[in-house]
Amino acid sequence: MKRKSKGMDRLIAFFIAGAMVLIILAILMGSYFFGFIGFLRVMGAESVYLF
């Protein structure tokens, strides 16, 4: 069997690392966003829309 080139290995490693960073950022931002919404709900804040 033929061995993949080192460039392809680096590309795969870079893709996996980038995907992990994006997933971690999404979890952190989502928990911050939904945590803030939960905090406002607990404090009894209401949104007021003026039309």
C-alpha positions as a Markdown table, in Angstrom:
| # | Residue | x | y | z |
|---|---|---|---|---|
| 1 | Met | 0.0 | 0.0 | 0.0 |
| 2 | Lys | 1.2 | 3.5 | -0.8 |
| 3 | Arg | 1.9 | 5.9 | 2.1 |
| 4 | Lys | 0.2 | 9.2 | 2.1 |
| 5 | Ser | 2.4 | 12.3 | 1.7 |
| 6 | Lys | 3.4 | 14.3 | 4.7 |
| 7 | Gly | 1.6 | 17.3 | 3.2 |
| 8 | Met | -1.7 | 15.4 | 3.3 |
| 9 | Asp | -1.0 | 14.3 | 6.9 |
| 10 | Arg | -0.5 | 18.0 | 7.9 |
| 11 | Leu | -3.6 | 19.1 | 6.1 |
| 12 | Ile | -5.7 | 16.5 | 7.9 |
| 13 | Ala | -4.1 | 17.4 | 11.3 |
| 14 | Phe | -4.8 | 21.1 | 10.6 |
| 15 | Phe | -8.4 | 20.4 | 9.6 |
| 16 | Ile | -9.0 | 18.3 | 12.8 |
| 17 | Ala | -7.4 | 21.0 | 15.0 |
| 18 | Gly | -9.4 | 23.7 | 13.3 |
| 19 | Ala | -12.6 | 21.8 | 13.7 |
| 20 | Met | -11.9 | 21.2 | 17.4 |
| 21 | Val | -11.2 | 24.9 | 18.0 |
| 22 | Leu | -14.5 | 25.9 | 16.2 |
| 23 | Ile | -16.5 | 23.4 | 18.3 |
| 24 | Ile | -14.9 | 24.6 | 21.5 |
| 25 | Leu | -15.6 | 28.2 | 20.6 |
| 26 | Ala | -19.2 | 27.4 | 19.6 |
| 27 | Ile | -19.7 | 25.7 | 23.0 |
| 28 | Leu | -18.3 | 28.6 | 24.9 |
| 29 | Met | -20.2 | 31.2 | 23.1 |
| 30 | Gly | -23.4 | 29.2 | 23.3 |
| 31 | Ser | -23.1 | 28.6 | 27.0 |
| 32 | Tyr | -22.4 | 32.4 | 27.5 |
| 33 | Phe | -25.4 | 33.4 | 25.4 |
| 34 | Phe | -27.9 | 31.0 | 26.8 |
| 35 | Gly | -26.5 | 31.5 | 30.3 |
| 36 | Phe | -27.1 | 35.2 | 30.0 |
| 37 | Ile | -30.6 | 34.6 | 28.8 |
| 38 | Gly | -31.2 | 32.3 | 31.8 |
| 39 | Phe | -29.8 | 34.9 | 34.1 |
| 40 | Leu | -32.2 | 37.6 | 32.8 |
| 41 | Arg | -35.1 | 35.2 | 33.1 |
| 42 | Val | -34.3 | 34.4 | 36.7 |
| 43 | Met | -34.0 | 38.1 | 37.5 |
| 44 | Gly | -37.4 | 38.7 | 35.9 |
| 45 | Ala | -36.3 | 41.0 | 33.1 |
| 46 | Glu | -38.9 | 41.5 | 30.3 |
| 47 | Ser | -38.2 | 42.6 | 26.8 |
| 48 | Val | -40.2 | 45.6 | 25.6 |
| 49 | Tyr | -40.8 | 46.1 | 21.9 |
| 50 | Leu | -41.9 | 49.5 | 20.7 |
| 51 | Phe | -43.7 | 49.4 | 17.4 |
